[in-house]
Amino acid sequence: MFGKVNQRGFLTTCCFGVIIIVLSAFILIPNVSYAKSSKNMPSEEKININTATVDELIQLKRIGPNLAERIIAYREENGPFMKAEDILNVRGIGMKFWEANQNRITVEEMKAKMD
């Protein structure tokens, strides 16, 4: 009888473990498919901060509509950004933003006009 109790406990523990694994798979699978789906993810193309709209700016990491509006307001008040790093002058933009987006930000058209 003592052996049957241990066997039941073992089976219960195994069944509980299998249930946890199956539920975890259902939770994790959508995240994996989302990460690989290109139509759900914002584009990784470069964004010209001198010409970008709010909709384009919010494709950058750590940027919402309010901060995008602030970037545009800064650009309108101070003129075009001369180099990508100048975005750090906008209130609310810091090094975490820069590190996450520096490869996606460009001011290409302004450089061409300066030459």
N, C-alpha and C positions, 0 to 999 in steps of 0.2 A: 504494500500500500504506500509506503514511504517513497518508493521509486516512481509510482504513478503520479504522485503530487509533484515531484521534481520534473517529471516528463511533461506534465501539463504546464507547469511554470515555464519550462524551456520553450514549449510550443507557443505559448502566449507571448513570450518575449520575442520570439522569431517573427510571429505574425505582426506584432506591433512594429518591429523594425522594418519589415517589408512595406507596411502601410506608410511609414514615414518616408521611405525611399521613393515610393511611387508618387506620393504627394509632392515631394521635393522636385521630382522630375517635371510635374505639371506646372510648378511655379517657375522653374528655371528655363524650361524650353521656350516660352514666349519671349523671355529676355534675350536669349541667344538669337532667335529668329529676328527680333527687332534690330539687334545690333548688326546683323548681316543684311538687312533689307535697306536698299539704297533709296527707295521712295519714302521711307519713314524718317530717314536721317537727313539733316541739313547738308547742303552741298559743301564740299571741301575746297571749292574754288576760291581764288583770291578776291578780296573785297577792297575796292578803292574807297578809302574813307573820305575822300574829297568829293565824291559824286554819289555815294551810297544813300539809298532811302532808308527809312526806318525798317521796312521789311527786310532789306538786305543786311542792315547792321545787326538785327536780332538773330541772324544766322550765326553770328560769332558766339563763342562760349562766354558765359557770364554776362551777357547783355540782354536786357529786357527793353520794352518799349520806352520806359522813362529815361534810361541811360542812353538809348539810341537818339532820342529827342535832344538830350543834353549835348551829345556829340555834334549833331547838326546845328544846334544853336551856337555852340562854340565856333564851329566852322564859319557860320554866317557873321558872327561878331568879330572874329580875329583873322579872317581870310583862310585860304587853304592851308592844309598841313604840308609843310615842306619835306618832312621825312616821317616815316611810319611811327617812330618813337615819340613824335610830338603829341600823339593821342594821350600820352601820360599827363599832359597839361590839363586835360578835361577833369573837372571835379567828379570823383567817384571811380575814376579809372586808376588802377594801381598795378603793382608788379604781378599779382596773380593773374589779372586779365592779360597783361602783356605776355607772360610766359605761356599762357594757354592759346594765344592767338597770333603771336608775332610772325608766324609763317604764313598766315592768311591775310594779313593786312598789307595793302600797297597804296602808294601815292603816284603810280606810274605816269598818269597823264600830266601831273604837275611837273614831274622831272622832264618830260618831253617838251613842255611849254617853256621851261627855263633854259633849255639848250639852244 
